[in-house]
């Protein structure tokens, strides 16, 4: 804030007027400073809002990409689980068929003798 010389105190009635002018000048300087600070604050607020929007957009894109990758991974896991179920069914059938075949072989051999 620019400084102005204080009015000199002297004899006479002009001292009050000079002090009043000094106070008014100080108030005007203060008002200019407050206005400048308000404008600066609003500009900073706008910059912060722009930055928040940019971060939000970036996060939205990252979330979308991650969601797409997870969806692909889930589909791949579903396909793998389906293949494992089929393999398990085949191996289970073979596992059940072997004792039945051995039992039939033994029964057939016993019936031949």
C-alpha positions as CSV (number, residue, x, y, z in Angstrom):
1,X,0.0,0.0,0.0
2,X,1.5,3.3,-1.0
3,X,2.3,5.6,1.9
4,X,1.3,9.2,2.1
5,X,2.7,11.8,4.4
6,X,0.8,12.3,7.5
7,X,-0.6,15.8,7.9
8,X,1.4,17.9,10.2
9,X,-0.2,19.0,13.4
10,X,-0.3,22.7,13.6
11,X,-2.4,25.4,15.0
12,X,-5.7,26.1,13.3
13,X,-8.8,24.4,12.1
14,X,-7.3,22.9,9.0
15,X,-5.8,20.0,11.0
16,X,-9.1,18.2,11.1
17,X,-9.6,18.6,7.4
18,X,-6.1,17.3,6.6
19,X,-6.6,14.3,9.0
20,X,-10.0,13.6,7.4
21,X,-8.4,13.7,4.0
22,X,-5.6,11.4,5.2
23,X,-8.1,8.9,6.6
24,X,-10.2,9.0,3.3
25,X,-7.0,8.4,1.2
26,X,-6.1,5.5,3.5
27,X,-9.7,4.0,3.1
28,X,-9.5,4.4,-0.7
29,X,-6.1,2.6,-0.7
30,X,-7.6,-0.2,1.4
31,X,-10.6,-0.5,-0.8
32,X,-8.4,-0.8,-3.9
33,X,-6.3,-3.4,-2.2
34,X,-9.4,-5.4,-1.1
35,X,-10.8,-5.3,-4.7
36,X,-7.5,-6.5,-6.1
37,X,-7.3,-9.3,-3.6
38,X,-10.9,-10.3,-4.5
39,X,-10.1,-10.3,-8.2
40,X,-7.0,-12.4,-7.6
41,X,-8.9,-14.8,-5.4
42,X,-11.6,-15.2,-8.1
43,X,-8.9,-15.8,-10.7
44,X,-7.3,-18.4,-8.5
45,X,-10.7,-20.0,-7.9
46,X,-11.2,-20.3,-11.6
47,X,-7.8,-21.9,-12.1
48,X,-8.5,-24.4,-9.3
49,X,-11.9,-25.2,-10.9
50,X,-10.3,-25.8,-14.3
51,X,-7.7,-28.1,-12.7
52,X,-10.3,-30.0,-10.8
53,X,-12.3,-30.5,-14.1
54,X,-9.1,-31.7,-15.9
55,X,-8.4,-34.2,-13.1
56,X,-12.0,-35.3,-13.1
57,X,-11.9,-35.9,-16.9
58,X,-8.6,-37.8,-16.6
59,X,-10.1,-40.0,-13.8
60,X,-13.2,-40.7,-15.8
61,X,-11.1,-41.9,-18.7
62,X,-8.9,-44.0,-16.4
63,X,-12.0,-45.5,-14.8
64,X,-13.6,-46.3,-18.2
65,X,-10.4,-48.0,-19.4
66,X,-10.1,-50.0,-16.2
67,X,-13.7,-51.0,-16.5
68,X,-13.2,-52.2,-20.1
69,X,-10.1,-54.2,-19.1
70,X,-11.9,-55.8,-16.2
71,X,-14.8,-56.7,-18.4
72,X,-12.5,-58.4,-20.8
73,X,-10.7,-60.2,-18.0
74,X,-14.0,-61.4,-16.6
75,X,-15.1,-62.8,-20.0
76,X,-11.8,-64.5,-20.3
77,X,-12.1,-66.1,-16.9
78,X,-15.7,-67.2,-17.7
79,X,-14.4,-68.9,-20.8
80,X,-11.6,-70.6,-18.8
81,X,-14.0,-71.8,-16.2
82,X,-16.3,-73.2,-18.9
83,X,-13.4,-75.1,-20.5
84,X,-12.4,-76.4,-17.0
85,X,-15.9,-77.6,-16.4
86,X,-15.9,-79.5,-19.7
87,X,-12.5,-81.1,-18.9
88,X,-13.6,-82.0,-15.4
89,X,-16.7,-83.7,-16.8
90,X,-14.6,-85.7,-19.3
91,X,-12.1,-86.7,-16.7
92,X,-14.9,-87.6,-14.3
93,X,-16.5,-89.8,-16.9
94,X,-13.2,-91.5,-17.7
95,X,-12.6,-91.9,-13.9
96,X,-16.0,-93.5,-13.5
97,X,-15.7,-95.6,-16.7
98,X,-12.4,-97.2,-15.7
99,X,-13.7,-99.0,-12.6
100,X,-16.9,-100.0,-14.5
101,X,-14.7,-101.4,-17.3
102,X,-12.5,-103.3,-14.8
103,X,-15.7,-104.7,-13.1
104,X,-17.2,-105.8,-16.4
105,X,-13.9,-107.4,-17.4
106,X,-13.7,-109.3,-14.1
107,X,-17.4,-110.3,-14.4
108,X,-16.8,-111.4,-18.0
109,X,-13.8,-113.5,-17.1
110,X,-15.6,-115.1,-14.2
111,X,-18.6,-115.9,-16.4
112,X,-16.3,-117.6,-19.0
113,X,-14.7,-119.9,-16.5
